[in-house]
Amino acid sequence: MSNLSNRRRVPIPCAVTDGEIILATGDVSLPPERAFMALVTPEVEKWWGSDDTYHVTDWKADLKVGGKWSLIVVRPDGMSFPASGEFLELDIPRKIVLTRRYDWAHPTLGNTLTKVTYLLKPIEGGTNLIIRHEDFGGDAEAAFEHEQGWERYIGWLDDYGKLSR
């Protein structure tokens, strides 16, 4: 195992996209095992979202390769938007690969099936989370829109980790 103190710290979540792939990274205040479970269990309902954007509810997941997952995004105005996918790879606590699709007509992405990879690397005091979101079907506008969302997502998970200590 590499020396954890030599790893670059990423205290503020950041994301970049070339219009095809999004890469996002940031440090979260949870050890890899806890961060992994916070990403794939009903625990997501405790941290994913904020009062001024949306909250995630009704998380369901069959936590195995080929298992399905689903959730509902609820905006402050009460409108609900379902999303779902399938787990492609699970390497506890290091890696999650899943498909993701909006189960409604998202304004920029529609119902395009995308792929999300999470890499969780131990660092002093928590986990460095790297997210790769791809397969936008050439829709650069959707990729740019989701870029900011991944920064918020990592920030929410880090805030949750700080409160969970």
C-alpha positions as CSV (number, residue, x, y, z in Angstrom):
1,M,0.0,0.0,0.0
2,S,1.3,3.4,-0.9
3,N,2.2,6.0,1.7
4,L,-1.1,7.8,2.4
5,S,0.6,11.0,3.5
6,N,2.0,11.4,-0.1
7,R,-1.4,11.5,-1.6
8,R,-2.6,14.9,-2.9
9,R,-5.4,16.3,-0.8
10,V,-8.5,17.6,-2.6
11,P,-10.4,19.4,0.1
12,I,-12.8,21.2,-2.3
13,P,-14.7,19.1,-4.8
14,C,-13.9,19.8,-8.4
15,A,-15.1,18.5,-11.7
16,V,-14.2,18.9,-15.3
17,T,-15.7,17.8,-18.6
18,D,-14.7,17.8,-22.2
19,G,-18.4,17.4,-23.1
20,E,-18.1,13.6,-23.3
21,I,-16.7,12.5,-19.9
22,I,-16.9,14.1,-16.5
23,L,-14.1,13.6,-14.0
24,A,-14.9,14.8,-10.5
25,T,-12.9,14.4,-7.3
26,G,-12.8,15.5,-3.7
27,D,-12.0,14.3,-0.2
28,V,-14.8,13.1,2.1
29,S,-14.6,12.8,5.8
30,L,-15.5,9.1,5.9
31,P,-13.2,6.0,5.7
32,P,-13.5,4.1,2.5
33,E,-15.8,1.4,4.0
34,R,-18.2,3.9,5.3
35,A,-18.1,6.1,2.2
36,F,-18.8,3.0,0.0
37,M,-21.9,2.1,2.0
38,A,-23.1,5.7,2.1
39,L,-23.0,5.5,-1.8
40,V,-25.0,2.3,-2.2
41,T,-27.4,1.8,0.7
42,P,-30.5,3.7,1.9
43,E,-28.0,5.9,3.8
44,V,-28.0,8.0,0.6
45,E,-31.3,9.5,1.7
46,K,-29.5,11.1,4.7
47,W,-27.0,13.1,2.7
48,W,-27.8,13.3,-1.0
49,G,-29.3,16.7,-1.6
50,S,-30.1,19.9,0.1
51,D,-33.2,22.0,0.9
52,D,-32.6,24.4,-2.0
53,T,-31.9,21.8,-4.7
54,Y,-33.5,18.4,-4.1
55,H,-33.5,15.4,-1.8
56,V,-33.2,11.7,-2.7
57,T,-35.9,9.4,-1.4
58,D,-37.0,5.8,-2.0
59,W,-33.5,4.3,-2.5
60,K,-33.7,0.7,-3.4
61,A,-30.7,-1.5,-4.5
62,D,-29.9,-5.1,-5.0
63,L,-26.2,-4.8,-4.1
64,K,-24.7,-7.3,-6.4
65,V,-23.2,-7.2,-9.9
66,G,-26.3,-7.2,-12.2
67,G,-28.4,-5.9,-9.4
68,K,-30.8,-3.0,-10.0
69,W,-31.0,0.2,-8.1
70,S,-33.5,3.1,-8.1
71,L,-34.3,6.3,-6.4
72,I,-36.6,9.3,-6.6
73,V,-35.4,12.9,-6.7
74,V,-37.8,15.3,-5.0
75,R,-37.4,19.0,-5.7
76,P,-38.4,21.7,-3.2
77,D,-41.6,22.3,-5.2
78,G,-42.6,18.7,-4.5
79,M,-42.1,17.4,-8.1
80,S,-40.6,13.9,-8.2
81,F,-38.2,12.5,-10.8
82,P,-37.2,8.8,-10.8
83,A,-33.8,7.4,-11.8
84,S,-32.4,3.9,-12.0
85,G,-29.7,1.6,-13.2
86,E,-27.7,-1.5,-12.7
87,F,-24.5,-2.3,-10.8
88,L,-21.8,-3.4,-13.2
89,E,-18.9,-3.8,-10.8
90,L,-18.6,-3.8,-7.0
91,D,-15.2,-4.0,-5.3
92,I,-15.9,-3.2,-1.6
93,P,-14.6,-0.7,-0.5
94,R,-12.6,0.5,-3.6
95,K,-14.8,0.7,-6.6
96,I,-18.4,1.0,-7.8
97,V,-19.4,0.9,-11.5
98,L,-23.1,1.4,-12.4
99,T,-25.4,2.5,-15.2
100,R,-27.6,5.5,-14.6
101,R,-30.8,6.6,-16.5
102,Y,-33.4,9.1,-15.8
103,D,-36.8,7.4,-15.9
104,W,-38.4,10.6,-17.2
105,A,-37.6,13.0,-20.1
106,H,-34.7,14.9,-18.7
107,P,-34.4,18.2,-20.6
108,T,-30.9,17.7,-21.8
109,L,-30.2,14.0,-21.3
110,G,-33.6,12.4,-21.9
111,N,-33.4,8.7,-21.1
112,T,-29.8,8.2,-22.2
113,L,-28.1,5.4,-20.3
114,T,-24.8,6.6,-18.9
115,K,-22.1,4.9,-16.8
116,V,-20.7,6.1,-13.5
117,T,-17.5,4.8,-11.9
118,Y,-16.6,5.7,-8.3
119,L,-13.0,5.1,-7.1
120,L,-12.5,5.3,-3.3
121,K,-8.9,5.8,-2.1
122,P,-7.9,5.9,1.5
123,I,-6.3,9.1,2.7
124,E,-5.5,10.5,6.1
125,G,-8.8,11.4,7.7
126,G,-11.1,9.9,5.1
127,T,-11.4,9.0,1.4
128,N,-10.5,10.6,-1.8
129,L,-13.5,10.0,-4.1
130,I,-13.0,10.1,-7.9
131,I,-16.0,9.9,-10.1
132,R,-16.0,9.3,-13.9
133,H,-19.4,9.8,-15.6
134,E,-19.5,8.9,-19.3
135,D,-21.6,7.9,-22.3
136,F,-23.5,11.1,-22.7
137,G,-24.2,10.2,-26.3
138,G,-22.5,13.3,-27.7
139,D,-24.7,15.7,-25.6
140,A,-22.1,18.1,-24.4
141,E,-24.8,20.3,-22.8
142,A,-25.9,17.4,-20.5
143,A,-22.3,16.7,-19.6
144,F,-21.6,20.4,-18.6
145,E,-24.9,20.4,-16.6
146,H,-23.9,17.3,-14.7
147,E,-20.4,18.6,-14.0
148,Q,-21.6,21.0,-11.3
149,G,-23.9,18.4,-9.9
150,W,-21.0,16.1,-9.1
151,E,-19.2,18.9,-7.2
152,R,-22.3,19.3,-5.1
153,Y,-22.7,15.6,-4.6
154,I,-19.1,15.2,-3.2
155,G,-19.6,18.2,-1.0
156,W,-22.8,16.8,0.4
157,L,-21.1,13.5,1.2
158,D,-18.2,15.3,2.8
159,D,-20.6,17.4,4.9
160,Y,-22.4,14.2,6.0
161,G,-19.1,12.6,6.9
162,K,-18.2,15.6,9.1
163,L,-21.5,15.4,10.9
164,S,-21.2,11.6,11.3
165,R,-18.0,11.7,13.3
